[in-house]
């Protein structure tokens, strides 16, 4: 099953992110974004929060 997720990025504030996504070949963009999110979860989110039963993450506590 697939879930459709749509995001909007500010062309001025997120220009660097847009440039990277647009440079990636279209068939690989989804996997690129998925891997970036997985990398963030593994490396930036504290381990104790990952082990909680809740799937949601309170980003206000992290950032």
C-alpha positions in Angstrom: 0.0 0.0 0.0 1.2 3.5 -0.8 0.5 6.7 1.1 0.5 9.9 -0.8 2.2 12.8 1.0 2.4 16.3 -0.5 4.7 19.0 0.8 5.2 22.7 -0.2 8.5 24.4 0.2 9.2 28.1 0.3 11.4 28.9 -2.8 13.4 31.5 -0.9 13.7 29.9 2.5 14.3 26.3 1.3 16.2 27.0 -2.0 19.0 24.7 -1.0 16.7 21.8 -0.3 14.7 22.4 -3.6 18.0 22.4 -5.6 19.0 19.0 -4.1 15.6 17.4 -4.7 15.4 18.8 -8.3 19.0 17.5 -9.1 17.9 14.0 -8.1 16.4 12.0 -10.9 12.6 11.9 -10.6 12.4 8.1 -10.1 14.8 8.3 -7.1 13.3 11.4 -5.3 11.0 9.5 -3.0 13.7 7.0 -1.9 16.1 10.0 -1.4 13.6 11.7 0.9 12.8 8.5 2.8 16.4 7.8 3.4 17.0 11.4 4.6 14.2 11.0 7.2 15.5 7.6 8.3 19.0 9.1 8.7 17.6 12.0 10.8 15.7 9.6 13.0 18.8 7.4 13.6 21.3 10.2 14.1 19.5 13.2 15.5 16.6 12.0 17.6 17.6 10.8 21.0 17.5 7.0 21.5 15.2 7.1 24.5 12.5 8.8 22.3 12.8 6.1 19.6 12.1 3.4 22.2 8.8 4.9 23.3 5.6 3.2 22.2 4.4 6.4 20.6 5.1 6.7 16.9 4.7 10.4 16.9 7.7 12.6 17.7 7.4 16.0 19.4 9.9 18.0 17.3 9.5 21.0 19.6 11.5 19.0 22.3 14.2 18.1 19.8 14.8 21.4 18.0 
